[in-house]
Amino acid sequence: MSEELAKEIEESQNLGRAERRKKERFLQKKHKDKTIKIKSGKKFTKSPGLDREQRRQLLNDKNLLNELRKIIAKYFPNLMSLFSKLTDKRHKSYITYKMRTIIMTKLFALLCGITTMTGINDWFDTEEAIKNLSKICNQELKEIPDWQTIQDVIEQLDYNEIDDIRKYMFKALLRSKMFDRFRYNGCIQLIVDATGLTALDYNLNGNCLTRTRDGKTKYYKYVLEAKVVFGNMLISIDSEWIENNNFNNENDKQDCEINAFKRMQKRIKNNYPKLKFIVTGDALYATTTMIDICKDNHWHYIFNLKKDRLKNVYQEFEDNINYENEVSKENYYLSSNIPFKQHNVNAFRFIEKNADGKTTTFNYITDLKVDTFNIVQIVSMGRRRWKIENEGFNEQKNGTYNISHLCSRFENALKIHYLLIQIAHTIRQLFELGSLVVKEIKKILTKKEISKKLITLLISSSITNLESLDLNFQLRFDD
């Protein structure tokens, strides 16, 4: 390694993670060496840990599986009933497992971090697992449902019926009022963004988005997500698939995020007519179409502002704050009522300085009233857009759920699997972020270790009946 390269790596070790990775890719390209890595230069000191005996005692005293079952029973008491009422297209003479047993088996597999269909057979094929799932599903079982049996049922389910269950869960959480303190002036923040699930060499189901580079075409499955944010929780309330259903040739326009949101917003308004949202998205959504939708639905918005997208707004914002800044708080800037076609928007900025003196600038537009007293809070809401990337898509792709894995190549089943992951993620977040027991356990176990502990409890120890569980508890969430 040259002295120049070694110096560049050393100087980059204290950068933030994103900047460090950016610098790493730059150096790899510059020196034509993909093995170049920049490790963090930060020093971490471990807090005194528990010894092995203390760890065992803590885990033995706390039954994580019972905690999970208590949360489902208390906050979603009708969940089992709704699973039972799903339209069953199986021939009656072939039915061995009740509908709720099929879906609950799949749901608990997801809650335990089992992301493949065959993994259900691999992990749950024990005598204790059969007994425990019998109690959970309220059906006496001789064997657990085979993964192919579960898959056959999922392929025939009604997507809208599963979506109605997601809607029931969100409304149940709203009725609990435990998230009311996370509202802003009575409004709920709604983050929207799209993510790619798979990249394929063939056009799965004939409706993938396409991208051609160097004469080679790739096919992508994309979905637009709408997630409400309550503190550190992100709860999915709607999904819209971005698909080329009427795409005939390369000259046709492909489906896009804005068109997907046009379709989505009608359902959101119909499902939650009385709720007021603050729609939050990146600069892609800073369009008259999105602002019109928000205005028509009596929703607010916060969108990222980039000079290469809204050039006139950005330039006027720069000119205005250079002449007069409307707020007096250091590193914050505001210019109100900037004309944007038939609208007036409020543009604001926050310049973040790290310990090394480097700065990061955040620019936004909004229709919310912004002033010196609330600009810190408004900026904080704007920056929460990253939560859908980190706590949302990243966790579902690289953490517990592996949404990029195609559990089925059939269109309906693929989408049902995706919805079930959203349902499981909501429950698991309540479990991880709200349960005082799990917060204590998380001091000594990672998420993956908690998943393994749940599996171990399900397959090797006898669980108590639901009637014996104490539901007199309250979840507590951090800001």
C-alpha positions in Angstrom: 0.0 0.0 0.0 1.4 3.4 -1.0 2.1 6.1 1.5 -0.4 8.4 -0.2 -3.2 5.7 0.0 -2.5 4.9 3.6 -2.7 8.6 4.5 -6.1 9.0 2.7 -7.5 6.0 4.5 -6.3 7.3 7.9 -7.8 10.7 7.2 -11.2 9.1 6.3 -11.5 6.8 9.4 -13.4 9.4 11.5 -16.0 10.2 8.8 -19.6 9.2 9.2 -20.5 5.7 8.0 -22.1 7.0 4.7 -19.3 9.4 3.9 -16.8 6.6 4.8 -18.4 4.2 2.3 -18.5 6.9 -0.3 -14.8 7.7 0.2 -14.1 3.9 0.1 -15.7 3.5 -3.3 -13.8 6.6 -4.6 -10.5 5.1 -3.5 -11.3 1.7 -5.0 -12.0 3.3 -8.3 -9.1 5.7 -8.1 -6.5 3.0 -7.3 -8.4 0.2 -9.2 -8.4 -2.0 -6.1 -11.7 -3.3 -4.8 -10.0 -4.7 -1.7 -9.5 -1.2 -0.2 -11.5 -0.9 3.0 -11.9 2.0 5.5 -12.6 0.9 9.0 -14.0 3.3 11.6 -11.5 5.0 13.7 -13.9 5.4 16.7 -13.0 3.6 19.9 -15.9 1.9 21.8 -15.8 0.9 25.4 -18.0 -1.9 26.5 -20.1 -1.6 29.6 -19.6 -4.3 32.2 -21.5 -7.3 30.9 -23.3 -10.1 32.8 -21.5 -13.3 33.4 -22.8 -16.6 31.9 -24.8 -17.5 35.0 -26.5 -14.1 35.2 -27.3 -14.3 31.5 -28.9 -17.8 31.9 -30.9 -16.6 34.9 -32.2 -13.5 33.2 -33.3 -15.6 30.1 -34.8 -18.3 32.3 -36.9 -15.8 34.2 -38.3 -14.1 31.0 -40.3 -16.1 28.5 -40.1 -14.1 25.3 -42.6 -16.3 23.5 -45.2 -15.6 26.1 -44.4 -11.9 25.9 -45.1 -12.0 22.1 -48.3 -13.9 22.5 -49.5 -11.4 25.2 -48.9 -8.5 22.9 -51.0 -10.1 20.1 -53.8 -11.1 22.5 -54.0 -7.7 24.1 -53.7 -5.3 21.2 -55.1 -7.4 18.4 -57.8 -9.6 20.1 -59.7 -10.2 16.8 -56.7 -11.3 14.8 -57.3 -15.0 15.1 -61.0 -14.5 14.3 -60.1 -12.5 11.2 -57.7 -15.2 10.0 -60.5 -17.8 10.5 -62.9 -15.7 8.3 -60.6 -15.5 5.3 -62.2 -16.9 2.2 -61.2 -20.5 1.9 -61.1 -21.8 -1.7 -60.0 -25.3 -0.8 -62.2 -28.3 -1.4 -63.8 -29.2 1.9 -62.8 -32.9 1.5 -59.1 -31.9 1.4 -59.1 -29.6 4.5 -57.0 -30.8 7.4 -55.9 -27.5 8.9 -58.1 -24.6 9.7 -57.4 -21.3 7.9 -56.2 -19.6 11.2 -53.7 -22.5 11.7 -52.3 -22.1 8.2 -51.8 -18.3 8.6 -50.7 -18.3 12.2 -48.0 -20.9 11.5 -46.7 -18.7 8.7 -47.0 -15.6 10.9 -45.1 -17.1 13.8 -42.4 -18.3 11.4 -41.9 -14.7 10.3 -41.9 -13.5 13.9 -39.2 -16.0 14.7 -37.1 -14.8 11.7 -37.8 -17.8 9.5 -38.0 -16.3 6.0 -38.2 -19.3 3.7 -41.1 -21.6 3.3 -39.1 -24.8 3.6 -37.7 -23.3 6.8 -41.1 -23.9 8.5 -40.6 -27.6 8.0 -37.0 -27.5 9.0 -37.5 -25.7 12.3 -41.1 -26.5 13.5 -41.0 -30.3 12.9 -40.7 -31.3 16.6 -43.2 -32.7 19.1 -43.1 -29.6 21.3 -43.6 -27.3 18.3 -46.7 -29.3 17.3 -48.1 -29.0 20.8 -47.3 -25.3 21.1 -48.8 -24.5 17.7 -51.9 -26.5 18.7 -52.3 -24.1 21.7 -51.5 -21.0 19.6 -53.9 -21.9 16.8 -56.5 -23.5 19.0 -56.6 -26.7 16.9 -55.4 -30.1 18.0 -52.6 -31.0 15.6 -50.9 -34.2 14.7 -48.4 -32.5 12.4 -47.6 -28.9 11.6 -48.9 -27.8 8.2 -46.4 -28.6 5.5 -44.8 -25.6 3.8 -46.4 -26.6 0.4 -49.8 -26.8 2.1 -49.3 -23.2 3.4 -48.1 -22.1 0.0 -51.1 -23.6 -1.8 -53.5 -21.7 0.6 -51.6 -18.4 0.3 -51.7 -18.6 -3.5 -55.5 -18.6 -3.3 -56.0 -15.9 -0.6 -57.8 -12.6 -1.4 -55.2 -9.8 -1.2 -57.8 -7.3 -0.1 -58.8 -9.4 2.8 -55.2 -9.6 4.1 -55.0 -5.8 3.5 -58.1 -5.4 5.6 -56.3 -7.2 8.5 -53.4 -4.7 8.2 -56.0 -1.9 8.4 -57.6 -3.5 11.5 -54.2 -3.7 13.2 -53.5 0.0 12.6 -56.9 1.1 13.8 -56.5 -1.1 16.9 -53.3 0.7 17.7 -54.9 4.1 17.2 -57.7 3.2 19.6 -55.2 2.2 22.2 -54.1 5.9 22.2 -50.5 4.9 23.2 -49.1 6.7 20.2 -51.1 10.0 20.6 -48.1 11.8 22.0 -46.2 11.3 18.8 -48.7 13.4 16.8 -47.8 16.9 15.7 -50.8 19.3 16.3 -53.1 16.2 15.9 -51.4 15.1 12.7 -49.7 11.8 12.0 -46.5 11.7 10.0 -46.8 9.5 6.9 -43.5 8.6 5.2 -43.7 7.4 1.5 -41.0 5.8 -0.5 -40.5 3.0 -2.9 -38.1 0.1 -2.8 -36.9 -2.6 -5.3 -37.5 -6.2 -4.1 -35.8 -8.2 -6.8 -33.7 -7.8 -9.9 -34.2 -10.5 -12.5 -33.0 -11.5 -15.9 -36.6 -12.3 -17.0 -39.9 -10.5 -16.8 -41.7 -12.1 -13.8 -45.4 -12.2 -14.4 -45.0 -9.8 -17.4 -45.3 -6.6 -15.4 -41.8 -5.8 -14.0 -40.1 -2.4 -14.4 -37.3 -2.6 -16.9 -33.9 -1.0 -17.2 -31.5 -1.5 -20.1 -27.8 -0.8 -19.8 -25.1 -1.8 -22.3 -27.7 -3.7 -24.3 -28.7 -5.9 -21.4 -32.2 -5.6 -19.8 -32.9 -6.1 -16.1 -36.4 -6.6 -14.7 -37.4 -5.2 -11.3 -40.2 -5.7 -8.8 -40.9 -2.4 -7.1 -43.4 -1.4 -4.4 -44.4 1.9 -2.9 -44.8 1.9 0.9 -46.7 4.3 3.1 -45.6 4.0 6.8 -46.7 6.1 9.7 -43.9 7.0 12.2 -44.5 6.9 15.9 -41.2 7.5 17.7 -38.9 4.7 16.6 -41.8 2.6 15.2 -42.7 2.5 11.5 -46.1 0.9 10.8 -47.1 0.0 7.3 -50.6 1.2 6.4 -50.6 0.8 2.6 -48.6 -0.7 -0.3 -48.9 0.0 -4.0 -47.1 -2.1 -6.5 -45.3 -0.2 -9.3 -45.9 -2.3 -12.3 -46.0 -2.0 -16.1 -49.4 -3.7 -16.6 -50.1 -2.0 -19.9 -46.5 -1.8 -21.1 -46.3 -2.8 -24.7 -43.0 -1.4 -26.1 -40.0 0.6 -25.0 -41.6 3.8 -26.1 -44.4 3.5 -23.5 -44.0 5.3 -20.2 -43.2 3.0 -17.3 -45.2 3.1 -14.1 -43.6 5.4 -11.5 -43.8 6.4 -7.8 -46.0 9.4 -8.3 -48.5 7.5 -10.3 -48.5 4.8 -7.7 -49.1 7.3 -5.0 -52.1 8.7 -7.0 -53.6 5.2 -6.7 -52.6 4.7 -3.1 -53.9 8.1 -1.7 -57.5 7.2 -2.7 -57.4 4.1 -0.5 -55.7 6.0 2.4 -58.3 8.7 2.3 -61.1 6.1 2.1 -59.7 4.0 4.9 -58.8 6.8 7.3 -61.1 9.8 6.3 -60.7 11.6 9.6 -57.0 11.3 10.0 -54.7 14.2 9.2 -51.3 13.2 7.8 -48.0 15.0 7.2 -46.8 13.3 4.1 -43.0 13.1 4.0 -40.8 12.1 1.1 -37.6 12.8 -0.7 -37.1 15.4 -3.4 -38.7 13.1 -6.0 -42.1 13.9 -4.4 -41.6 17.7 -4.4 -44.0 18.1 -7.4 -47.2 20.0 -8.0 -49.0 16.7 -8.3 -48.1 15.6 -4.8 -48.8 19.0 -3.3 -52.2 19.1 -5.1 -53.0 15.6 -3.6 -52.1 16.8 -0.1 -54.1 20.0 -0.5 -57.2 18.1 -1.8 -57.1 15.6 1.1 -56.4 18.3 3.7 -53.0 16.8 4.5 -49.8 18.6 5.1 -46.4 17.8 3.5 -42.7 18.0 4.1 -40.5 17.2 1.0 -36.7 17.4 0.5 -35.7 20.4 -1.6 -32.9 20.0 -4.2 -31.7 22.7 -6.5 -31.7 20.5 -9.6 -35.4 19.7 -9.2 -37.1 22.9 -8.1 -34.5 25.3 -9.5 -36.7 28.5 -9.2 -37.8 27.7 -5.6 -34.3 26.9 -4.5 -32.8 30.0 -6.1 -35.4 32.3 -4.5 -34.8 30.5 -1.2 -31.1 31.2 -1.4 -31.7 34.9 -2.4 -34.2 35.4 0.4 -32.1 34.0 3.3 -29.1 35.9 2.1 -31.1 39.0 2.4 -33.0 38.1 5.6 -33.3 34.9 7.6 -36.8 34.6 9.1 -35.6 32.6 12.2 -33.0 33.5 14.8 -31.8 30.1 15.7 -28.2 29.3 14.8 -27.7 27.0 11.8 -31.4 27.2 10.8 -32.8 29.2 7.9 -36.3 30.0 6.7 -38.1 31.8 3.9 -41.9 31.7 3.8 -44.4 32.0 1.0 -42.2 31.2 -2.0 -44.3 31.0 -5.1 -44.3 27.5 -6.7 -46.7 27.5 -9.7 -50.2 27.9 -8.1 -48.9 27.2 -4.6 -46.9 29.0 -1.9 -44.3 27.0 0.0 -42.2 27.5 3.1 -38.6 26.6 2.5 -36.2 25.9 5.4 -32.7 24.6 6.0 -30.6 23.1 8.7 -26.8 22.9 8.6 -25.4 20.1 10.8 -21.8 20.3 12.0 -20.0 17.3 13.3 -17.0 17.1 15.6 -14.6 17.4 12.8 -16.1 20.7 11.6 -17.6 19.1 8.5 -21.1 20.2 7.6 -24.2 18.5 6.1 -27.0 20.7 4.7 -30.7 19.6 4.8 -33.3 21.6 2.7 -37.0 21.1 2.8 -40.3 22.6 1.6 -43.6 22.4 3.6 -47.0 24.0 3.9 -46.7 23.8 7.7 -46.2 27.1 9.6 -42.6 27.4 10.5 -41.0 29.8 12.9 -38.1 30.1 15.4 -40.0 28.2 18.0 -40.9 25.1 16.0 -38.3 24.9 13.3 -36.1 22.4 15.2 -39.1 20.0 15.5 -40.1 20.5 11.8 -36.5 19.7 10.7 -36.6 16.6 12.9 -39.7 15.5 11.2 -38.1 16.1 7.8 -35.1 14.0 8.7 -37.3 11.1 9.8 -37.7 10.3 6.2 -34.6 8.2 6.6 -36.4 5.9 9.0 -38.3 4.3 6.1 -34.9 3.4 4.6 -33.2 2.2 7.8 -35.9 0.9 10.3 -38.2 0.1 7.3 -36.6 -1.3 4.1 -33.2 -2.1 5.5 -34.6 -4.1 8.4 -37.0 -6.0 6.1 -34.3 -6.7 3.5 -31.2 -7.3 5.6 -32.6 -7.9 9.1 -35.3 -10.2 10.2 -37.6 -10.7 7.1 -35.6 -10.9 3.9 -38.4 -9.3 1.7 -36.1 -9.7 -1.4 -36.5 -13.5 -1.2 -39.2 -14.7 -3.6 -41.3 -17.0 -1.5 -43.5 -17.6 -4.6 -43.3 -16.7 -8.3 -47.1 -16.4 -8.5 -48.3 -12.8 -8.6 -50.9 -13.0 -5.9 -48.9 -15.2 -3.5 -45.8 -12.9 -3.9 -47.9 -10.0 -2.8 -49.6 -11.9 0.1 -46.2 -12.9 1.4 -45.2 -9.2 1.3 -48.3 -8.2 3.3 -47.7 -10.9 5.9 -44.2 -9.5 6.4 -45.7 -6.0 7.0 -48.1 -7.5 9.6 -45.3 -9.5 11.3 -43.0 -6.4 11.3 -45.6 -4.3 13.1 -46.0 -7.0 15.8 -42.3 -7.5 16.2 -41.7 -3.8 16.6 -44.3 -3.6 19.4 -42.5 -6.6 21.0 -38.9 -5.2 20.6 -39.6 -1.5 21.2 -42.5 -1.5 23.7 -42.1 -4.5 26.0 -40.1 -3.7 29.1 -39.1 -7.4 29.3 -37.6 -7.4 25.8 -35.8 -4.0 26.4 -34.1 -5.7 29.3 -33.2 -8.8 27.3 -31.9 -6.6 24.4 -29.1 -5.5 26.7 -27.5 -9.0 26.3 -29.1 -10.3 23.0 -29.1 -9.1 19.5 -32.2 -9.2 17.2 -31.0 -12.4 15.6 -30.3 -14.0 19.0 -33.9 -13.0 20.1 -35.2 -14.7 17.0 -33.3 -17.8 17.8 -34.5 -17.7 21.4 -38.1 -17.5 20.2 -37.6 -20.5 17.9 -36.0 -22.5 20.8 -38.9 -21.8 23.1 -41.4 -22.7 20.4 -39.7 -26.0 19.4 -38.4 -27.3 22.7 -40.4 -26.0 25.7 -44.1 -26.3 26.6 -45.9 -23.0 26.5 -48.9 -22.0 28.7 -52.4 -21.6 27.6 -53.5 -18.2 26.5 -56.1 -18.0 29.2 -53.3 -18.3 31.8 -51.3 -15.3 30.6 -51.6 -12.0 32.4 -52.7 -9.2 30.0 -52.5 -6.5 32.6 -49.4 -4.7 31.2 -48.6 -1.6 29.2 -46.1 -1.1 26.4 -43.7 1.8 26.8 -42.1 3.5 23.8 -39.2 5.9 23.7 -39.1 9.1 21.7 
